[in-house]
Amino acid sequence: MLSETRYEHIMLDETHVPLIAGTRVKVIELVLDHLAYGWSPEELHFQHPHLTMGQIHSALAYYWDHKAELDQDIERRLQLVDQLQHTVPSSSLVERLKTRRLS
């Protein structure tokens, strides 16, 4: 069940995660592309041609209006990745590739 927001192109799912309406794209995913790569709205559109410029600008506006909350989510995700990297053993392929680079 989705609920509307005051942002034309943003909906909240049942767990209150903001999504771009009519897609499965989470606002945080688009924001991470923007922050990690420095992509402008135009570049985001080039990389995600299925999104309209209105959807992209709405997602970015939602981020800036909810920055503290979404930055906290980003930090939580980074900590989870870091934790997983330390608890999941490397595959033999990864180990072989690391060995070849060091030789």
Residue, then its C-alpha position, 0 to 999 in steps of 0.5 A: m500500500l502506497s501513500e501520497t506525499r506533498y511531492e508530486h512524484i514521490m510515494l511512501d511504501e508501507t514501511h515509509v520508504p520514499l519511492i519515485a511514483g510509478t516505478r520501483v526506484k527508491v529516492i535514496e538510490l537516485v540520491l546515492d547516484h547524485l552524491a557518489y558520482g556528482w551527477s546533475p539532474e540531466e546526467l541522472h536522466f541520461q543514466h535513468p532514461h525511464l525517469t522524467m526530469g520532474q521525477i528526478h527533481s522531485a526526488l532531489a527536492y524530497y532529499w533536501d527537505h528530508k536530508a538528515e533522515l535520508d543521510q542517516d539511512i545512507e550511513r546505516r546502509l554503509q555500516l551494514v555493507d562494512q559489517l557484511q564485508h567483515t563477516v562474509p568470507s571472500s570467495s576463492l575467485v576473489e582471493r585468486l584475483k587479489t593474489r594475482r594483483l600482488s604478484 
